[in-house]
Amino acid sequence: MTTNTDITEPTESRQKVLVADDEASIRRILETRLKMIGYDVITAADGEEAIAQFNKHNPELVILDVMMPKTDGYGVTREIRRNSDVPIIILTALGDVSERITGLELGADDYVIKPFSPKELEARVKAVLRRTSSREITAPTGGKVAKNVITTGQIKIDTARRQVFRKNERIRLTGMEFSLLELLVNNSGQAYSRNEILQHVWAYPPDHRIDTRVVDVHISRLRSKLEQDPTNPELILTARGIGYMFQRIS
């Protein structure tokens, strides 16, 4: 009798990650490290190749360097966001805050600053994929929120399918946008600080130092999609001196 000792996970069941960076050393390091922790990795050396590889392989997550030849990371993000809500992590220079904000405004879900620790990027990949592929959200109290449809005004939020509708028209949200909305909706009336939101939604540890404008940009994106007048929001409110909260309306 023969015994199958090959316990390698089938390729088809692995999540695919696209790594696009014009530095060959970074591509090699990330490809090796991500494969070691169980992902299939596709690489690209410039923006045009990144778009082609994305269309060919349909990855579950994209890691994009901002400064790439042919088409930069912004252009790739715009192209991906035309038809896909796949999570995007951008790699950006240490001192350039504008790069980070621009990438987030275009639809990136998170960023990692160069030079970076491969372990940090692995943690961000795991956190983003866990959050954006989840069908349940664990509340801060530790309990699981029931899967249902929440209606507030003209907005319907289907927490089971992770979809949002205005009347019968679907509003496209990225995975992180939905997770942020879900946290606030399931705790309506409770104000969360930016750091608390980063912990619950992005899974950052309490002592992790990051620009909290990640939250501000995502709130702005949500308001632009959900509010009738984003400059005078009725659903996602600013809690002065604290952060943000959700207010249900009839």
N, C-alpha and C positions, 0 to 999 in steps of 0.2 A: 504494500500500500504506500502510495506517495503522499507526502505532506507538503502543502503549499506554505512555504515560510516567507513568501514575499508579502509583507504587510504595507507596502507603499500605497498611499492613497491614490486612487485612480485620477488621472489628469483631468477627466471630465468634471470631477466633483470639486476641484480646487477653484478658488476665486482667482480671477486674472487681474493683474495690476500692470498698467502701462507706465513706464518710467521714461520721461523725455527730458534729456539734458545734453548739451553739446560737449560736456566734459566726459571723455571716455572713462576716466577713473571713477567718477561718481556713478556712471551707469553700471560699471562692473561691480562696484561695492554693493550698490543697492540690489542689483540682480542676484548676487550671491547671497546676501543676507535675507532677502525676502523669500527666495527659494528655500532656504534652510528652515524657515518657520512655516512653510507649507503653501506658499502662493506660486502660481504660474506667473512668470514675468515676461512682458514684451517690452522692448526698448526702442527708442528713437533718438536720433542725433540732432534733429532740427524740427521746427514746427510743422513743416509740410509732411514730413515722415510721420510725425505724431498723429496728425489728422488721418492719414492713410491707415496707420496701424489701428487707430481707434475704430474707424469704420469697418476694418477687416475683422478685428477680434472681439469687439464689443466688451471691453473690460469692465470689471465691477468697480474699479477705482483708478484714477489718473493722478500721477505725480508730475508736475510741470515746473521746469525752470522758467523764470520770467524772461531772462535774456538768452534767446536762441536765434540762430540765423534763419533766414527765409521768412518764417512767420514766428513772432515772439509768443510768449506764453499767454499774453492777453488775447492775441488773435486766435490762438488755439482754444482758449476758454470760450470766447464768443462763438466759435464754430460749433463746439460741443454743446453749448447751451441752446443752440437753435432747436435741437430735437431731443436732448437727453438731460436727465437730472442726475447722472452718475456723479458720485462725490469726486471732488477735485482738491488736491493739496498742492499749493504752490510753494516753490523754493525761492527765497528772496534774499537779497543782500542785507547784511546786518543793520546798516544805518539808514536804509531807505524806507521810511515809513510810508511814503506815497505809493511805492510799489505794492506794499501789502494791502493798503486800503483800496487801490485800483483793482487789484486781483479779486478782492472780496466783493467789491461792488459789481464786478462782472459776473459773479456767480460762484467763485471758489468757496469751498466750505471751511478751509483751514489753511494755515501756512506754517512753514518751518524755516527758520533763519539760517542762512549759510554764514560761516561753517557750522555744520550740525553734527550731532552724535547720531550714528546709525541707529542706536538703541532708541533714541528719542523719536526718530522718524518711524521706526517699527511700532512704537507705542501709539503714535498718531494714526497710523494705518489701521491698526487693530481697533482703536476707539471709534474712528469714523465708520469703518465697515460694520462694527457691532451696532452702532447707533442707527445707521441708515438702512440696514437690512433687518432691523428688529421689527416685530409686529406687536410687541408689548412694551410699555414703558414702566420702569420701576419708579414709583413716586418717592420723594425724599423720606417719607415715613417708612419705606421698605415694602409697602404693599403693592400689589399689581392692580392697575386700573382696568376695569372691565372693558372689553371690546364693544364699542357701540358707536352710534351716530349722535354727535352733539350738534344741536341747532342753536344758533345765536343770530338774531336778525335774519338776513338773507343768506348767511353762511352756514353750510353744513360740513361738519368735520367727521369723516369716517375713520375712526382710530384703528379699525381692523385692517382696512385696505390702505391706510395711510394716504388718503386722498381728501381733497377739499373742493367744495362746490359752491358757487353762487347761483342760486336757483338750480338750473340743470346743467350749467356750464362748469366744467372742471377748471380749477385754478392750479396751474402747475407750480409745485414747490419742490425744491431740492430736499434730499433726505434730512439734512441738518436744519433746514427751515421748518420742516414738519415737526421734527423732534423738539425744537424750541417752542413752536406753537403749542404742541401737545403738553409740554411741561406747564406752560402758562394757563392753558385752558383747563387742564385737570386740577389746577389750584387757583381757580378764578378768585380774584379779590385779594390774593396774597402777593405782596411785593417781593421781588427777588433782586438782590444786588447783581451786578455784572459778574463778580467773582463766583457767586453761588450758581449763576446760570452756566458759567464756564465749567464748573465742577459737575453739574447734573447733566448737561447736554454734551459738552465736549470731553468730559471725563478727565479734565485737568486736575491734578492734585492741588490741595489748598495752598501749598507753598510754591506752586509753579508761577514764575513771573512771565506774564504775557500782556501785550497791549489789549486792554479790555474793549477797544474799538471793534474787535471781532464781533462782539455782541451788538454794539451800536449799528454796525453795518447790516447785520442780519435782521435786526429789528426794523431798520429802514426798508430793507427789501420786503419783509413781510407786510409792512404797512402799505407799501406801494401796490401790493397784490390784493390785499384784503379790504383796505379801508376805502370808503367812498371818497373821502378827502384826506389823503395821507398827511397833509399839513395840520389837520385838525382831527386827530384820531379819536374814534369812539370805542374801539375794541382793545387795542394794545396801548395802554396808557403809560406815561412816564410818572413814576413815583418819586417825587422830588426828594433829593438827598439819599435815595435808596437805589432805585434802578427801574424795573419795569413790572407791570402787572397786567392781567387780562380782565376785562369787564364784559360780562355777558349782557346782551341787550335783547329785548323782546321783539 
